[in-house]
Each structure stands twice: as structure tokens, then as C-alpha cells.
């Protein structure tokens, strides 16, 4: 089984097994990264990866996890951005007993 040489920000160069590494590939834009747990300190390390690195890792037997950007990124939103006053009102609302019932009622009214 191949050994993968990687770098931990705390421990420096380490060797990891392919089963300890996961490639994360965005199906929306093709950007990739990989993660592994450092065998010395246990820290989870994440690094961006160019296509060539992804190919090498997959060839070595690393599992791949596909993900995509949320659709909300493509939505158009009208209205002003939230400000400090809006945040304070939300904070106060969330401290009010029964706030979840008010939210549910408002959602039910909107759905018709």
C-alpha cells in the first residue's frame, strides 16, 4: 500500500496511509482540497489541491467526496442588508418565550 507524504502545520512532514486521507472535490467549480488527521498530533489538516495532486491521491487509493456550492449563492436578493438594529431585534426576539411558535405561524401564513 502506498504511503502519502503530507505536511502538518504543527509536526511538519508526516507519512499517512491513503485510508486516512479524503479528497474533497467541488462539482460546481472543480476546486479541490484534501484532509487528513496527523498521525503524530491528531490535528485534522486541510489543504487546497491542484488537479495533479488530486489525480495522484486518487491513484494512490484515497477516497473522494464530492460536494457542491449551495444554490442560494445564485439567488438574487432585494432589499437592504441587515444592520446592527436588525441583529438586535432578532436577538431580542430569540430571547422571547414562544419565539419558535411565532416563526412557525409566520411561515404557515406565507405558505397560504
Legacy VTK file of the C-alpha trace (Angstrom):
# vtk DataFile Version 3.0
C-alpha trace
ASCII
DATASET POLYDATA
POINTS 112 float
0.000 0.000 0.000
1.402 3.426 -0.905
2.448 5.917 1.737
1.487 9.573 1.237
3.842 12.286 2.404
1.978 15.294 3.727
2.707 18.288 5.921
1.127 19.107 9.278
1.398 22.748 10.387
2.383 21.574 13.873
4.526 18.497 13.212
5.974 19.199 9.770
6.362 16.357 7.276
4.415 13.194 8.109
3.523 9.959 6.335
-0.119 8.900 6.106
-1.938 5.941 4.651
-4.416 6.519 1.788
-7.303 5.496 4.055
-6.501 8.412 6.349
-6.925 10.981 3.564
-10.065 12.321 1.884
-10.144 14.410 -1.294
-12.969 16.975 -1.270
-13.959 17.913 -4.845
-16.476 20.652 -5.606
-18.641 19.519 -8.516
-19.791 23.127 -9.051
-16.427 24.684 -9.846
-13.822 21.894 -9.774
-11.900 23.279 -6.802
-10.396 20.622 -4.588
-8.787 20.095 -1.221
-7.742 17.149 0.870
-7.927 16.428 4.564
-6.144 14.028 6.873
-5.603 13.507 10.575
-1.969 13.955 11.576
-0.638 10.640 12.891
1.558 12.489 15.423
-0.614 15.188 16.987
-4.112 14.118 15.848
-4.934 17.508 14.297
-7.207 17.458 11.261
-5.325 19.174 8.456
-6.963 20.601 5.318
-5.046 21.781 2.275
-6.100 23.040 -1.134
-5.062 20.799 -4.016
-4.437 21.352 -7.690
-5.707 18.865 -10.243
-2.381 16.988 -10.461
-2.286 16.404 -6.682
-5.892 15.166 -6.759
-5.002 12.718 -9.536
-2.003 11.398 -7.581
-4.029 10.999 -4.391
-6.885 9.172 -6.140
-4.412 6.904 -7.926
-2.911 6.087 -4.507
-6.333 4.925 -3.304
-7.579 7.996 -1.455
-11.368 8.216 -1.240
-13.077 11.148 -2.885
-16.009 13.125 -1.545
-17.988 15.284 -3.999
-19.824 18.365 -2.807
-21.445 21.357 -4.481
-21.936 25.020 -3.769
-25.358 25.862 -2.317
-27.988 27.041 -4.771
-28.577 30.102 -2.572
-25.370 31.601 -3.961
-27.176 32.096 -7.273
-30.295 33.710 -5.789
-30.958 37.408 -6.225
-31.917 39.219 -3.025
-33.654 42.577 -2.909
-33.672 44.975 -0.012
-31.064 46.498 2.208
-28.509 44.365 4.038
-29.067 43.597 7.710
-27.658 46.156 10.104
-26.941 46.263 13.848
-30.527 47.261 14.651
-31.851 44.249 12.749
-29.430 41.977 14.621
-30.505 43.426 17.978
-34.202 42.929 17.125
-33.505 39.325 16.144
-31.557 38.762 19.359
-34.441 40.137 21.447
-36.961 38.036 19.529
-34.988 34.860 20.152
-34.963 35.576 23.893
-38.769 35.873 23.947
-40.550 32.715 25.142
-42.549 31.141 22.324
-40.466 32.699 19.541
-40.448 29.415 17.610
-44.265 29.341 17.588
-44.352 32.883 16.184
-41.890 31.843 13.488
-43.897 28.730 12.606
-47.121 30.761 12.403
-45.467 33.310 10.102
-44.175 30.539 7.867
-47.593 28.872 7.737
-49.242 32.199 6.822
-46.738 32.720 3.982
-47.394 29.233 2.570
-51.043 30.024 2.349
LINES 1 113
112 0 1 2 3 4 5 6 7 8 9 10 11 12 13 14 15 16 17 18 19 20 21 22 23 24 25 26 27 28 29 30 31 32 33 34 35 36 37 38 39 40 41 42 43 44 45 46 47 48 49 50 51 52 53 54 55 56 57 58 59 60 61 62 63 64 65 66 67 68 69 70 71 72 73 74 75 76 77 78 79 80 81 82 83 84 85 86 87 88 89 90 91 92 93 94 95 96 97 98 99 100 101 102 103 104 105 106 107 108 109 110 111
